């Protein structure tokens, strides 16, 4: 899951990012409303955690503009203002949830999980494709005969590919979702990790291959498709 944090209190923003990373969430952090809108407008995030009072544009304005442009990413508003009028303003602007500061990190994590479920995300213990099984909890990739433990980036890439195996996933999407939109990662970083994964598929003796669509991205190819 990829989460955007928009919060102008730098220490709080960075603390939230650390909490989310410990839960294996990919996070990007911005510190003003203008950047919040620019990042969120790409529609690549699963959830946005949005402060109200920020420079250039406040959180209400950012959410309203996102909804005007048909960006429906779930938004949790954060604010020190706890009046019912402020909550109504946030919800009317298009926010999905509203939390007042201070708050417990466990409550924020629970609300993020709830929004993800509301969006239709099904939390599975495993993903399967052809003869491959990916254990979401342990980061183990396995066939019936062997298993291998994956590093974080390897896991995230194969998870994305196995979640929608028939689709071609662009390199740009992998960079954003695995390294983060603020990262300076480039195509060769993705290519290196795809190479690592291909070696592990060979080690496992899997029928699955990672196919390359030149200048576009990657997808999974099943043994049945190779045999056809």
C-alpha positions in Angstrom: 0.0 0.0 0.0 1.3 3.5 -0.9 0.4 6.4 1.3 0.9 10.1 0.9 1.4 12.2 4.0 0.8 15.9 3.7 1.7 17.7 6.9 3.6 21.0 7.4 4.9 20.1 10.9 8.1 18.4 9.7 8.7 16.4 12.8 5.2 15.0 12.9 5.2 14.2 9.2 8.5 12.3 9.5 7.3 10.5 12.6 4.1 9.4 10.8 6.2 8.2 7.8 8.4 6.1 10.1 5.3 4.5 11.8 3.8 3.6 8.4 7.1 2.2 7.1 7.4 0.0 10.1 4.0 -1.5 9.0 5.5 -2.1 5.5 3.6 0.7 3.9 5.4 2.8 1.1 5.2 6.5 2.0 5.8 9.8 0.4 5.9 13.0 2.5 5.1 16.6 1.5 5.0 19.7 3.6 2.6 22.1 1.9 -0.7 22.1 0.1 0.7 22.8 -3.3 2.9 19.8 -3.3 0.1 17.7 -1.7 -2.1 18.4 -4.7 0.7 17.8 -7.3 1.6 14.5 -5.8 -2.0 13.3 -5.1 -3.2 14.4 -8.6 -1.3 11.4 -10.1 -3.8 9.1 -8.5 -1.1 6.5 -7.6 -1.8 6.5 -3.8 -4.0 4.1 -1.9 -4.7 6.5 1.0 -3.8 10.2 1.7 -3.2 11.5 5.2 -3.8 15.3 4.9 -3.3 18.1 7.4 -5.7 21.0 7.3 -3.5 24.0 8.0 -0.7 24.0 5.4 1.1 26.8 3.3 -0.1 27.7 -0.2 -3.3 25.6 0.0 -5.0 24.3 3.0 -6.2 20.7 3.2 -9.8 21.5 2.5 -8.8 23.3 -0.7 -6.6 20.4 -1.8 -9.3 17.8 -1.3 -11.9 19.9 -3.0 -9.7 20.4 -6.0 -8.8 16.6 -6.1 -12.5 15.7 -6.1 -13.2 18.3 -8.8 -10.6 16.6 -11.0 -12.1 13.1 -10.3 -9.3 11.9 -8.1 -11.1 9.6 -5.6 -8.2 8.5 -3.5 -9.4 8.1 0.2 -8.4 11.0 2.4 -8.0 11.2 6.2 -8.0 14.8 7.4 -5.8 15.7 10.4 -6.4 18.9 12.4 -6.0 20.4 15.8 -9.5 21.9 15.4 -12.1 19.6 16.8 -15.4 21.6 16.3 -18.2 19.9 14.5 -18.2 22.7 12.0 -14.6 21.9 11.0 -15.5 18.2 10.6 -18.4 19.1 8.4 -16.3 21.4 6.3 -13.7 18.6 5.8 -16.3 16.0 4.9 -18.1 18.3 2.6 -14.9 19.1 0.8 -14.6 15.4 0.0 -12.6 13.9 2.8 -13.4 10.3 3.8 -12.4 10.5 7.5 -11.4 13.1 10.1 -9.0 12.9 13.0 -8.1 15.5 15.6 -4.7 16.0 17.0 -3.3 14.6 19.2 -4.1 11.0 18.2 -2.8 7.5 18.9 -0.8 5.9 16.0 -2.8 2.7 16.4 -6.0 4.6 15.7 -4.6 6.1 12.5 -3.4 2.7 11.3 -6.8 1.2 12.0 -8.5 4.0 10.0 -6.1 3.5 7.1 -7.0 -0.2 7.1 -10.7 0.6 7.2 -10.4 3.0 4.2 -8.5 0.4 2.3 -11.2 -2.2 2.9 -13.9 0.3 1.9 -12.0 0.8 -1.4 -12.3 -2.9 -2.1 -8.8 -4.0 -1.1 -8.9 -7.6 0.0 -6.2 -8.4 2.5 -4.9 -11.9 1.6 -2.3 -14.1 3.3 -1.0 -15.3 0.0 -1.1 -14.5 -3.7 -0.9 -17.3 -6.3 -0.1 -17.4 -10.0 0.4 -20.6 -11.9 2.8 -22.6 -9.8 4.0 -19.6 -7.7 2.7 -18.7 -4.2 3.7 -15.5 -2.4 3.3 -15.3 1.3 2.4 -11.8 2.2 3.4 -12.1 5.9 6.7 -13.8 5.5 7.9 -12.5 2.1 8.5 -16.1 1.0 8.1 -17.0 -2.7 7.5 -20.7 -3.3 6.6 -23.5 -5.7 5.6 -26.9 -4.4 9.2 -28.0 -4.3 11.2 -25.0 -3.0 10.8 -21.6 -1.4 13.0 -18.5 -1.2 12.9 -15.4 1.0 12.6 -12.0 -0.8 14.0 -8.7 0.2 11.5 -5.8 0.6 11.8 -4.3 -2.9 11.8 -7.8 -4.6 8.7 -8.6 -2.6 6.9 -5.4 -3.5 7.7 -5.8 -7.2 6.5 -9.4 -7.4 3.4 -8.6 -5.3 2.4 -5.9 -7.7 2.9 -8.2 -10.7 1.1 -11.1 -9.1 -1.8 -8.9 -8.0 -2.7 -8.2 -11.6 -0.6 -10.7 -13.6 -2.4 -10.1 -17.0 -1.7 -6.4 -17.0 1.5 -4.7 -18.1 2.9 -2.7 -15.2 5.0 0.3 -16.4 8.4 0.9 -15.0 7.3 4.4 -13.8 4.5 2.8 -11.7 7.0 0.4 -10.1 9.4 3.3 -9.2 6.5 5.3 -7.6 5.0 2.4 -5.7 8.2 0.6 -4.6 10.8 3.4 -4.3 8.4 6.3 -3.8 7.6 9.4 -5.8 10.3 11.4 -4.1 13.0 8.9 -4.9 15.7 9.4 -7.5 15.4 5.8 -8.6 15.6 5.2 -12.4 14.8 2.5 -14.9 18.1 0.7 -14.2 17.1 0.2 -10.6 13.9 -1.5 -11.6 15.8 -3.6 -14.2 18.3 -4.8 -11.5 15.5 -6.0 -9.2 13.7 -7.7 -12.1 17.0 -9.5 -12.8 17.2 -10.6 -9.2 13.6 -11.9 -9.3 14.3 -13.8 -12.6 17.2 -15.6 -10.9 15.0 -16.6 -8.0 12.3 -17.9 -10.4 15.0 -20.0 -12.0 16.2 -21.3 -8.6 12.6 -22.3 -7.8 12.2 -24.1 -11.1 9.0 -22.1 -11.7 7.0 -22.2 -14.9 6.4 -18.5 -14.6 8.5 -15.9 -16.4 8.7 -12.1 -16.1 8.0 -10.8 -19.5 9.3 -7.4 -20.8 7.4 -5.1 -23.1 10.1 -2.9 -24.5 9.9 0.7 -23.4 6.7 0.0 -21.5 7.1 -2.4 -18.5 6.7 -5.9 -17.2 4.1 -8.6 -16.8 4.0 -12.3 -15.8 3.8 -15.1 -18.3 2.4 -18.5 -17.2 3.7 -21.8 -18.2 0.5 -22.4 -20.2 1.1 -19.3 -22.2 4.7 -20.3 -22.9 3.5 -23.8 -24.0 0.8 -22.4 -26.3 
